[in-house]
Amino acid sequence: MLTQKLLAVTTGGSEWILYVLIILSVCSVAVIIERFFALRGILNTSQKVGERAKEALKANDLSILDDLSRNHDAVEGRMLAHAIRHISKGGKSSEEIMNGYMLMEKQGLEKNLGFLATLGANAPFIGLLGTVLGIVRAFADLAGSQGNPSVVMAGISEALVATAVGLFVAIPAVVAYNYFQKQVKLILSSAESIKQLCLAYAREKGAR
């Protein structure tokens, strides 16, 4: 009895699975576009800050960090502003403050990347579910067509479309996720180098 009820539900086919995959694909494209422009802008700003930090090292002039801290468009600038303000008040835990701030920034940089990772891992299985449902429907149609094999062949070919669509949705999501994770690592690596300069700046001020 339960099997018959489940069969009645599954013979609806894979069409609704395709609609789900299309909706997920639209959401994925929206996330990819938003993260692409957001992270590209942040990375460009970080690279400019990194170039100025290199100039400071070459000139052996760590006071340039004060100028960098005024650039609130950059992750490094905002981090420096908090750290230098803490140092100027005689604080001794500037490293912990910067580490905590970088963790908070990382959450913002990785916004919606979890969705891309989840979609990339699960979209093929959603497509496979659609294929299974389509095959069930194809065999149900075969039972009612007096053994005509062309009916089941057409149904199976339609069912396989769901798997193809699932892969079509998953592959761009995985590629985009890996690309954005690399950009996040570059931004955080730049912030880490600025953090080390700030600590050297703090030690220099303390030695005076």
C-alpha positions in Angstrom: 0.0 0.0 0.0 2.8 2.4 0.9 4.7 1.5 -2.2 1.7 2.3 -4.4 1.3 5.7 -2.7 5.0 6.5 -3.2 4.8 5.3 -6.8 1.8 7.6 -7.4 4.0 10.5 -6.2 7.1 9.6 -8.1 5.4 9.1 -11.4 5.0 12.8 -11.5 8.3 12.8 -13.2 11.4 15.0 -13.0 9.9 18.2 -14.3 9.6 19.9 -10.9 13.3 18.9 -10.2 14.3 20.9 -13.3 12.4 24.0 -12.0 14.2 23.7 -8.7 17.6 23.5 -10.4 16.8 26.5 -12.6 15.9 28.6 -9.5 19.1 27.5 -7.8 21.0 28.3 -10.9 19.6 31.9 -11.0 20.5 32.3 -7.3 24.0 31.0 -8.0 24.6 33.4 -10.9 23.4 36.3 -8.6 25.8 35.3 -5.9 28.7 34.9 -8.4 28.1 38.4 -9.9 27.8 40.1 -6.5 30.9 38.4 -5.1 32.9 39.0 -8.2 32.5 42.8 -8.2 32.7 43.0 -4.4 35.9 41.0 -4.0 37.5 42.5 -7.0 37.1 46.0 -5.6 38.5 44.9 -2.2 41.4 43.1 -3.7 42.4 46.1 -5.9 42.3 48.3 -2.8 44.4 45.8 -0.8 47.0 45.6 -3.6 47.4 49.4 -3.5 47.8 49.3 0.2 50.4 46.5 -0.2 52.4 48.6 -2.6 52.5 51.5 -0.2 53.6 49.1 2.6 56.4 47.9 0.4 57.5 51.6 -0.1 57.5 52.0 3.6 59.8 49.0 4.1 62.2 50.2 1.4 62.3 53.7 3.0 62.4 52.2 6.5 59.6 54.5 7.4 56.9 52.7 9.4 55.2 56.0 10.1 53.4 55.6 6.7 51.1 53.2 8.6 49.4 56.3 10.1 48.5 57.3 6.5 47.3 53.9 5.6 45.0 53.8 8.7 43.1 56.7 7.2 42.1 54.6 4.2 38.8 53.1 5.5 38.0 51.6 2.1 40.6 48.9 2.6 40.5 46.0 5.1 44.0 46.9 6.1 43.2 50.5 6.7 40.3 49.7 9.0 42.3 47.2 10.9 45.2 49.6 11.3 42.8 52.4 12.5 41.6 50.1 15.3 45.1 48.9 16.2 46.8 52.3 16.2 44.0 53.8 18.2 44.6 51.1 20.8 48.3 51.5 20.7 48.1 55.3 21.2 46.1 54.7 24.4 48.9 52.4 25.7 47.1 49.1 25.0 49.3 46.0 25.0 47.0 43.6 23.1 47.2 45.1 19.6 47.9 41.7 18.0 44.8 40.1 19.5 42.7 43.1 18.3 44.0 42.8 14.8 43.5 39.0 14.7 39.9 39.4 15.9 39.2 42.1 13.4 40.6 40.0 10.6 38.3 37.1 11.6 35.3 39.5 11.5 36.4 40.8 8.1 36.8 37.2 6.8 33.1 36.5 7.6 32.1 39.4 5.4 34.5 38.4 2.6 33.1 34.9 2.5 29.5 36.0 2.4 27.3 33.5 0.5 30.3 31.4 -0.5 28.9 28.6 1.7 25.9 28.6 -0.6 28.1 28.1 -3.7 29.9 25.3 -1.9 26.7 23.6 -0.9 25.2 24.0 -4.4 28.3 22.6 -6.1 28.3 19.6 -3.8 24.6 18.8 -4.0 23.3 20.0 -7.4 24.4 16.7 -9.1 22.5 14.7 -6.5 19.4 16.8 -7.1 19.7 16.2 -10.8 20.2 12.5 -10.1 17.0 12.4 -8.1 15.2 13.9 -11.1 16.7 11.2 -13.3 15.5 8.5 -11.0 12.0 10.0 -10.8 12.0 10.2 -14.6 13.0 6.6 -15.1 10.3 5.5 -12.6 7.8 7.4 -14.7 9.2 5.9 -17.9 8.7 2.4 -16.7 5.2 3.3 -15.5 4.4 4.6 -19.0 5.9 1.4 -20.4 3.5 -0.7 -18.3 0.6 1.1 -19.8 1.8 1.1 -23.4 1.6 -2.7 -24.0 5.4 -3.1 -24.0 6.3 -0.5 -26.6 10.0 0.1 -26.0 10.1 3.5 -27.7 8.0 4.9 -24.8 10.5 4.0 -22.2 13.5 5.1 -24.3 11.9 8.5 -24.8 11.2 8.7 -21.0 14.7 7.7 -20.0 16.3 10.3 -22.4 14.1 13.0 -20.9 15.1 11.8 -17.4 18.8 12.1 -18.1 18.3 15.8 -18.8 18.0 16.3 -15.0 21.4 14.9 -14.3 22.9 17.1 -17.1 21.3 20.2 -15.7 22.5 19.3 -12.2 26.0 19.1 -13.4 25.5 22.3 -15.4 24.5 24.1 -12.2 27.2 22.5 -10.0 30.3 23.1 -12.1 30.2 26.9 -12.3 29.4 27.0 -8.6 32.4 25.0 -7.7 34.7 26.9 -10.0 33.4 30.3 -8.7 33.8 29.1 -5.0 37.4 28.1 -5.5 38.2 31.3 -7.4 36.6 33.5 -4.6 38.3 31.5 -1.9 41.6 32.3 -3.6 40.8 36.0 -3.6 39.8 35.9 0.0 43.1 34.3 0.9 45.0 37.0 -1.0 43.2 39.8 0.8 43.8 38.2 4.2 47.4 37.6 3.3 47.8 41.3 2.6 46.1 42.1 5.9 48.5 39.7 7.7 51.5 41.4 6.2 50.2 44.8 7.3 49.5 43.4 10.7 53.2 42.4 11.1 54.3 45.9 10.0 51.9 47.4 12.6 53.4 45.2 15.3 56.9 46.3 14.3 55.6 49.9 14.4 54.2 49.4 17.9 57.5 47.9 19.1 59.4 50.8 17.6 57.2 53.3 19.4 57.6 51.4 22.6 61.4 51.4 22.3 61.5 55.2 22.1 
